[in-house]
């Protein structure tokens, strides 16, 4: 008798967890370094059919951001390591946001910008020295443009950083 009760209890626990996870939405990483990829508009249709509601895009590709206009998909866009030094300059950070984010924000749900990619686990000390200043400068630029309540700034790292 104890076994059926345990099974029922496990089902309730897992069903509640599943419901909470499902309500948060399912997300994917959207990489574009490959050949024979479907068009961004086709990807938008596919993700909608699969109820995918969150996407991490490794850059701020305007074709992808336009393809997801008026969708319910929330985006995390990446600003790669190659941009870190430039993003420590407030003028360049603001110009990047004005060119890569602002034109799409009214129709595409951009929620986050990741600054750099796995910088903390790399060996490039110069790159590490740019990370925090770049994050701060991009955040200030978002504030100056009135976007800091919609879009937050973070960095991406692997489990090795912990």
Buried (B, 14 or more C-beta within 10 A) or exposed (E): EEEEEEEEEEEEEEEEEEEEEEEEEEBBEBEEEEEEEEEBEEBBBEBBEEEBBBBBBBBBBBEBBBBBEEBEBBBBBBBEBEBBBBBBBBEBBBEBBEEBBBEBBEEBBBEBBBBBBEBBEBEEEEBBBBBBBBBBBBBBBBEEBEBBEEBEBEBBBEEEEE
